[in-house]
Amino acid sequence: MFFKRLRWEQLLFWRNREAAVFVFIFPPLLYLLLGAVYSNDIDGLPAADVLLAGLIGYGCANTAFAGLAITQVIRRENGSLKRLRATPLPMTTYFSATVVSTLLVFALQMLTTLALGVVLYGAHAPKRPLEIALLVVFGGLAFAGLGFGAAALIRSAEGASAVVNLAVLPMAFLSGSFGPTRHYPEFLQKISELLPLTYYNRLLKHAYLLDRSIFNDPKSIAVVAAWGLAGYLLAWRRFGWSPRER
């Protein structure tokens, strides 16, 4: 039953052209644009590598947080979740298939972005591929929790995209996904220290840019995990299956 639902989730995603463009294509497209703008080093590291690590982090937030939250709100408001609730499909199977489908999309997106960086901008291949793979799973699970939590709070399908992007895009800028933040005002840098994407990007920087083990930064791991757990707990308490705007 799990694999049947996983296959269905994949079909639903790839058949929805708008979702595929927004969730899958947008981060690699941003990397192509930013890679053409930054040609020098960033903080003493090749710009192509720094931007690649940052855009992988943004891709995780955009796919697992934004994409999942918008999808769940739309399904709830059009009655799909209510009908699904009445079927024999266990809800744990639905949630696990949704999360694994999200992880598959993010993994493919990360590989696409990496290939673009290596081929077009001379970016380096990861020196710690196993830890990068672990970060894909870890980040996907954590930001999926935030996605479910956000879906539990958003009331209307019409406002889902606006609300989620209002959270994700500023977070991406403040966390350094689109470039260095050292010249940001001090109050913005303090805000960035509260955001999960800041710490996830640090882990990516360790594994991809600095050839350091992610386990040397337990604080970043703990912060990202805590945000994800908070999202799952919120979803457990507030997630609804019936439309709210009817």
C-alpha angles and dihedrals in degrees: 000000000000094000092046090053091045090053090049092050090053092049091049092050099048094042090056101079094187092054092044092053096044098041105030108025102035099072095048089045091053089050091053091051097044092043089058091051100046110058101154133064122290114215089342094307129103109276092224091058095045093049091045092056091046094048091049087056091048090047090056093052093042094048105036099031109028100028095045094045094050092047094051093048092049091049091049095049096046090051098249094122092048091053091044090053089060093056126087090253108120112236091229088058091051093050095044093048090049092051094046090048088052091050091052092052092047093048092051091046091051092051090049092051091046092050091050091051095049096044101038106027105024096247117171124251114246115274091205103043094162092056091046088053089049090051090052090057095039095047093043092053094046097047091042086061089054089048093055090045092051091047089056090057102040111090106193136043091220092060098039097091094046094048095047095045089048086062102036103045098050089044090053092051094046094046094054099250091134099039144311120328101193092108094051117114114272095249091056091050089052090052090050089058088066097052124097093218090061091060094040089054089051090056090049089049091053095049100037109026106028102030091233127139115258088222089071087072105056092159093064091046091050094048094050091045091048092053091049093048090049089054093051092048091051091049091049090056102036110022111124132199100196127073114265099198098059 
